[in-house]
Amino acid sequence: GTFAILEIGRKCVDESDADIVISTAHKAKGREWDRVRIANDFKPPEEGQQLSRADMMLAYVAVTRAKRILDDAGLSWIDAYLLDMSGDEGEQ
């Protein structure tokens, strides 16, 4: 509940002293870290739907925050999606 959240907040350290920083892609704009792991909350579009421009731009922001190591498992679906999209364009 509320108490647990407040207690976690009290135990947090300044980012400069942190071993791990958890951020949204929106809050990560303009920032960089040596290692970045993309969480699995980047959901693929529903079948037959296209990925919105806003979602594409946000995914770009997320993957360009890593200076050295990027774990993009949270976007593992994107390669198949892009392959499908390029195949669809060829059928037009």
VEXFIDO-349544 format. One record per residue (C-alpha): residue in one letter; x, y, z. Coordinates in steps of 0.001 Angstrom, whole numbers, plus 500000, padded with zeros to 6 digits. Last residue first. Example, Ala and Ser with C-alpha at 12.3 -4.5 7.8 and 13.67 -1.06 7.14 Angstrom:
2
 banu     px     py     pz
    S 513670 498940 507140
    A 512300 495500 507800
# end
This chain:
92
 banu     px     py     pz
    Q 501336 496702 447120
    E 502835 493292 447900
    G 506347 494666 448396
    E 505077 497044 451065
    D 503583 494129 453002
    G 506931 492317 452980
    S 508669 495384 454387
    M 506048 495575 457144
    D 506393 491887 457981
    L 510166 492259 458268
    L 509690 495342 460437
    Y 507318 493456 462748
    A 509644 490440 462912
    D 512539 492721 463907
    I 510373 494660 466389
    W 509255 491660 468462
    S 512451 491646 470531
    L 511675 495150 471792
    G 511846 494292 475481
    A 514881 492150 474681
    D 516791 495294 473715
    D 519719 494798 476070
    L 521990 497643 474970
    I 525628 497915 476047
    R 528062 500780 475453
    K 526575 504290 475455
    A 522969 503169 475824
    R 520261 505849 475563
    T 519711 505270 471812
    V 517440 502261 472290
    A 514893 504124 474399
    V 514738 507251 472238
    Y 514168 505129 469145
    A 511396 503201 470920
    L 509769 506544 471752
    M 509999 507655 468116
    M 508415 504430 466892
    D 505649 504731 469507
    A 504905 508329 468430
    R 504898 507312 464756
    S 502307 504661 465531
    L 503067 500995 464901
    Q 500726 499739 462237
    Q 497679 497558 462817
    G 496867 494264 461100
    E 497702 492256 464203
    E 497664 494501 467267
    P 500717 496696 467656
    P 503704 495323 469539
    K 503962 496207 473235
    F 506884 498147 474630
    D 506367 497141 478270
    N 509008 494409 478074
    A 511715 496550 479628
    I 514626 497845 477554
    R 517904 497299 479393
    V 520484 500062 479156
    R 524180 499970 479970
    D 526666 502852 479944
    W 523899 505381 480589
    E 522634 508304 478558
    R 520208 511201 478993
    G 518535 513582 476540
    K 515223 511753 476705
    A 515271 509233 479568
    K 512151 510648 481226
    H 510024 509657 478218
    A 511677 506242 477981
    T 510636 505636 481569
    S 513379 505336 484124
    I 514841 502823 486536
    V 518390 503578 487613
    I 520546 500791 489026
    D 523779 500949 491056
    A 522783 504328 492471
    D 525230 506891 493889
    S 524807 509490 491097
    E 521076 508703 491095
    D 520717 509865 494703
    V 519741 507041 497009
    C 516358 505424 497552
    K 515452 504015 500969
    R 512951 506762 501751
    G 511135 506122 498466
    I 510811 502417 499280
    E 509225 503343 502620
    L 506789 505711 500914
    I 505719 502944 498531
    A 505275 500470 501387
    F 503214 502972 503386
    T 500911 503633 500442
    G 500000 500000 500000
# end
